[in-house]
Structure formats: C-alpha cells, structure tokens
C-alpha cells in the first residue's frame, strides 16, 4: 500500500521543513498545494521532492483540500497542516494499519501543544483514497460527512481510532492564533456555513465556543444548546457538553458539573476526556470537596502522567487538605513537565513559605515573577506587592 501526504500551505517557510521531515519515512509522495505564498514555501517543498501545485484561495478550506486530492496517486491519504508534525513512533503503527484491507479510515490523536485544558483531540486525517470521499465544510474541513454516507451504503468498511498520539499541533498557541487572526477568519467562515446549516451540531459546537471565547456568551450558549438537541456523534456530543460546562462554570455551578459529567460519560478515548475531568475536579475543589477533586485529578494523571496542569491542580488540592509534602511533589512535577509554568512556581512558593522554607520560597516566587513578566501579566506586579507587604521583597 502506498501513502500520499496532502497539505495546503501559504507562507509556511518556517514550519514546513519540520512538517515534511516528519513524514519522509512514511509517505511515498507529497502533494503540496500552495495558495499564494510570497516567501520560500514553494522552494522548500520542492527541496523535499514534493509535487507543488497552486490554487487561488477562495476562503474555503474544503475547496483547497479537494483540489489537492485531485493529484493524489497513493492508496491512502494522510492530511497534515504545516504547523503539525508526525510523532516518529507512530510511523510503524500507521504502516501496519493501512495494510488491512477492510479499513476505510483511521482517526488520529493530535496533541494540542500549548492548549493546557484539553491537550488532545481526535481528527480524521488518514483515509483510503476513494472516489466518494472528499472534504466538506469551508472551515474545519472534514471528510466525516462523506465517510458516514459511504458506510451507510457499504457497511462492511471499518473505521478505527488509533489511541497513540500521532500528530503534534502548535497552531493553538496564543501567539500563533493572534498573529494569524484565526478567530476572525474562523468566525466569518463558520457563520456563512451556519446560515445554510442552522442545526448542524458540529458547527454549533465550534462557533458556539468561539462566541463564548470573544465574550458573546448568550449567543454561544444558544448555539451550543441547539447543537446538543440534534447531535448523534459522540465526539461532537462530548465537545458540546464540555463547552457548556465551561461557560456555566461562571454562571451556574450545578449546571456546569452536570455538563462535565455528561461529557465524561461519552464513549470516547480516555485521552480526549482530560479537559472535562480536570475542569470538573476544579469545580469540586473550589466548592471544598477536596477528596472527590483529588480522585478526579488522580484519574486524569493515570490517563496521562504528563498532564502538567493536573499535577499543579492536584498540588493545590493536597495543600488544602494539609498534605504539604505530597503537594510539593506535584508542583515540582508540573514544573519539570513545563519549566515555564508560572502558576506552579507561585503555588510552590506559597507552600514553601508556609513550611518556613523562606529562601526556597523566595527563589520559587522570583521565577514565577519573571515568567509572569514575560507574559505581560499583571500577576507579576500583584505578587511583588504582596511580598513587599510581608517584608520579603
């Protein structure tokens, strides 16, 4: 079986080498569709042996991805974005997977680098080349609609989720989002799709969450509730409950907990539930239910021992329970996983101060302040002021 990489690009000279390097041992051809680059993107793609084709951007990701599919010759198609890389250890797993004759598609786990709350997502990016499979939706382009329709006509095909992390994605880091104005582009494109598909659960989930993100809370809740009333896909149902849990955490704690619990109950990969588990534990911690919060944080860390925010939050829970030594261990583990974790340093400083370890505490506070300052956070000034008032700064 041969595999083709399909990727659409524009001015990706910085990211493209890492992306293409990551797939060299897996794919037999690289199809790069350029939508108007003015940097070295095309030159770099050709240096990797890629076939480069051009396409005039029309504000429709599906149209671009479908154009790229026209040039594919392989039996299987792997779709990546330039800000994604394939995890090296997944290559033999994917090679083995596509040798199975009865599979139509494999969903891949993507780690969202910089997304602290929900570090993993499941995406349909590896599929058999088939005349009835193409992309739909102008934003968050996906093949799922066509795959579902094909399975209804040809039910013998199988689809499966590969549980190991396959893709690392850096596009959701705050700086990247701001620099590319992703929020505004996403909003205008999804609103156009919603106008003709008003009850589509997937767009209700994505656009509803975006509305909440930009402060249009009532519009966001209406869309999320609308999507939940018609959704059947368990992954989208998880997202809808998760987003509603998040928005209600500021409005109605009981409703928030109910939605997080409903999200956790969905039959999806455990990695994908980490955001809901962590957030529900946070609600319980804030309400003083430390024991059940501890259980949930431990559950999250059993699923992913490298989930830094859960270590930090578990540290805060243990601190509230008077278990200072164990709390310190988890703060330090969070820091080892994320050396730029300002809150973990700050929390560590607090607990060390309570234990009378003043020099060690001040060292942790100093690092926290430096990290807060790098992020232009007012927390640095607040922390400094607090230390001054205690005569420690």
WONORCOR-V845358 format. One record per pair of residues at least 24 apart in sequence whose C-alpha atoms are under 6 Angstrom apart, sorted by the first residue. I is the first residue (numbers start at 0). J is the second residue. D is the distance in Angstrom with one decimal. If there is no record, write none. Layout:
# WONORCOR-V845358
i: <I & I>
j: <J & J>
d: <D & D>
This chain:
# WONORCOR-V845358
i: <0 & 1 & 1 & 1 & 2 & 2 & 2 & 2 & 2 & 2 & 3 & 3 & 3 & 3 & 3 & 4 & 4 & 4 & 4 & 4 & 5 & 5 & 6 & 6 & 6 & 6 & 7 & 7 & 7 & 8 & 9 & 9 & 9 & 9 & 10 & 10 & 10 & 11 & 12 & 12 & 14 & 14 & 15 & 18 & 18 & 18 & 21 & 21 & 32 & 59 & 60 & 60 & 60 & 61 & 61 & 61 & 61 & 61 & 74 & 75 & 75 & 75 & 76 & 76 & 77 & 77 & 78 & 82 & 82 & 83 & 83 & 84 & 84 & 85 & 85 & 86 & 86 & 89 & 101 & 102 & 102 & 102 & 103 & 103 & 103 & 103 & 104 & 105 & 105 & 105 & 106 & 107 & 107 & 108 & 108 & 109 & 109 & 109 & 109 & 110 & 111 & 112 & 112 & 113 & 116 & 117 & 119 & 120 & 200 & 200 & 204 & 237 & 273 & 307 & 307 & 311 & 341 & 341>
j: <74 & 27 & 73 & 74 & 26 & 27 & 73 & 74 & 75 & 76 & 27 & 28 & 29 & 73 & 76 & 29 & 30 & 76 & 77 & 78 & 30 & 78 & 31 & 78 & 79 & 80 & 31 & 32 & 33 & 33 & 33 & 34 & 35 & 36 & 36 & 38 & 40 & 40 & 39 & 40 & 81 & 82 & 81 & 81 & 83 & 84 & 84 & 85 & 67 & 137 & 137 & 138 & 140 & 134 & 135 & 136 & 137 & 140 & 128 & 126 & 127 & 128 & 125 & 126 & 124 & 125 & 124 & 169 & 170 & 167 & 168 & 166 & 167 & 165 & 166 & 165 & 166 & 165 & 156 & 156 & 157 & 158 & 127 & 156 & 157 & 158 & 158 & 158 & 159 & 160 & 160 & 161 & 165 & 164 & 165 & 164 & 165 & 166 & 167 & 167 & 168 & 168 & 169 & 172 & 274 & 274 & 271 & 271 & 226 & 230 & 239 & 262 & 299 & 333 & 336 & 343 & 367 & 370>
d: <6.0 & 6.0 & 4.9 & 5.3 & 4.9 & 5.5 & 4.9 & 5.9 & 4.6 & 5.7 & 5.8 & 4.9 & 5.8 & 5.1 & 5.0 & 4.7 & 5.8 & 6.0 & 4.8 & 5.9 & 4.9 & 4.9 & 5.1 & 6.0 & 5.5 & 5.8 & 5.8 & 4.6 & 5.9 & 4.9 & 5.8 & 5.5 & 5.7 & 4.7 & 4.6 & 5.5 & 5.8 & 5.5 & 5.5 & 4.5 & 5.7 & 5.7 & 5.3 & 5.8 & 5.9 & 4.7 & 5.7 & 5.3 & 5.9 & 4.3 & 5.0 & 5.7 & 5.8 & 5.1 & 5.4 & 5.9 & 5.2 & 5.1 & 5.5 & 5.7 & 4.3 & 5.2 & 5.7 & 5.4 & 5.7 & 4.7 & 5.1 & 5.8 & 5.9 & 5.5 & 4.5 & 5.6 & 5.3 & 5.8 & 4.6 & 5.3 & 5.6 & 5.6 & 5.5 & 5.7 & 4.6 & 5.8 & 5.4 & 5.8 & 5.8 & 5.8 & 4.9 & 5.7 & 5.0 & 5.5 & 4.5 & 5.7 & 6.0 & 4.9 & 5.6 & 5.9 & 6.0 & 4.6 & 5.7 & 5.0 & 5.1 & 5.7 & 5.1 & 5.0 & 5.1 & 4.4 & 5.6 & 6.0 & 4.0 & 5.4 & 5.5 & 4.6 & 5.9 & 4.5 & 6.0 & 5.8 & 4.6 & 5.5>
